């Protein structure tokens, strides 16, 4: 059997059998908990890209752009919207890259922000940000502008700030000179590629914000001592005023969202000394907060949806157990009621709408299946599903997770989600602990391909929102600062004990698996608590805390990242909590996987770990994916990883 050219496999252990790339043959007849009559979902189905990752509606409601995968390549598909129907206009394949924002500049011209990633990320690798114009009328995609980026800026979602003129094709873009950290603001014409400097880069300034008329009015960032920088300018373009010492901004715990319609105040996300982030209005004339626009009594707010045509806040999201959006306008609430009538058993979110408020782009999720995009047309009360790449998995029996709660050893309440396999018939059962990445994100009830895969193979899946997770308030998140390998790790261990005490998990058949921070946690578990686990799976893990804390060079956010990892007193034992320093202590079978094109956690983390594991006496298998990113998008790479995980679990966590 020959390896696929884009996948490299390495394996080492006393009795390890090096495997190549796993194919569909591995799903046949493999069961972790006996044959319950529920069909195993083929590996190819799990490995496929489940629908589209992003969508953008043109301002006149004539087109929608959908971002997905065509085989192993990113693809932007343009769909024409007609009365009660949609049709494919064209598809544009992009080279291996991370695609950020897709913004309509004119009703028939889309600008796509793309970060081209080399097959292998090395120290000093030059990354390129490309702005590509998709010309709908001529069915053509062409590069408008290209510039260099460092890794920190490459991880930012995009460079497009605001459309200035949808006739002339002028748009504001943020471009860091010489690939640095501090972007300038330039006017770009998408038709001829010409740029005009509007605001020069300034040391410490990382973010620029315009008012609704496209005037650059706010500059924010951070200085070398990790102090906030906030500068404001009047609408007439007068000199910048420094607001950095304002008590509202000085602690850095704020996120500018948009100017008000009048331009005299700022909508911003902040905790303002409270337990949870809310949405507030800051009055520049009075230099203080004048009202709270929105807040949830239990959870942080998330995405703020802007009504661009009305120049106001349209809605605010939060997550309880599900992703929810509260719309602030009565007209949107009425539209959502109509959408819910068409899709009554789903969680429906209005993402965008046309200038005449007749065409609405809707994201609909019927738990536990992948979300789907729809077009809702008010005229005629028509709901039309967009072509959908995740339909196949929706034909299989997936499992709805349930929320549970347990307590850490120091008394902290930890919310978690439990996915009980339909194939699993026994209690206690073989179990996979699945900590999320980040760690400054959180799990909730949604389609999770890893959780559904493990559950379909007969395992109970446990997803704890350990301290440090976001969404539960500032204090809960800050409890994780300096606790990598410490209290955050103990929260996972306490969850395992709870599962055993409840009779849910078989103490002799527990594995821990995760990606990014979750991969780090899996490695630390293999070192610190091997008595609780029979195996571990780590995808794209952080293996050196010092390397990760310093990974973005002289970034202005370096101190903040270091503080979150080392603790605010800078006393966290990061050496002993770096898996790469303790390779000889890994005491359970390990599957380690990493993509070579990962710009968030470079593949060198896992390569260094493999060198450190030479002194380990346990079974270790290393799977390296050439050209794969941090997010495991490509179906061929997904097939390899899901197959490898299945084999690993079957070998070390097999049921009786």
Secondary structure by P-SEA (a helix, b strand, c coil): ccccccbbbbbbccccccccccccccccccccccccccccccccccccccccccccccccccbbbbbbbcccbbbbbbbbbcccccccccccccccccccccccccccbbbbbbbbbccccccbbbbbbbbbbbbccccbbbbcccccccccccccccccccccccccbbbbbbbbcccccbbbbbbbccccbbbbbccccccccccccccccccccbbbbcccccbbbbbbbcccccccccccccccccccccccccccccccbbbbbccccccbbbbbbbbcccccccccccccccbbbcbbbbccccccccbbbbbcccbbbbbccaaaaaaaaaaaaaccccccccccccccccbbbbbbbcccccbbbbbbbcccbbbbbcccccccccccbbbbbbbbbbbcccbbbbbbbbbbbccccccccbbbbbbbccccccccccccaaaaaaaaabbbbbbbbcccccccccccccccccccccaaaaaaaaaaaaaaaaccccccbbbbbbccaaaaaaaaaaccccccccbbbbccccccaaaaaaccccccaaaaaaaaaaccccccccccccccccccccccbbbbbbbcccccccaaaaaaaaaaacccccbbbbbbbcccccccccaaaaaaaaaaaaaaaaaccccc
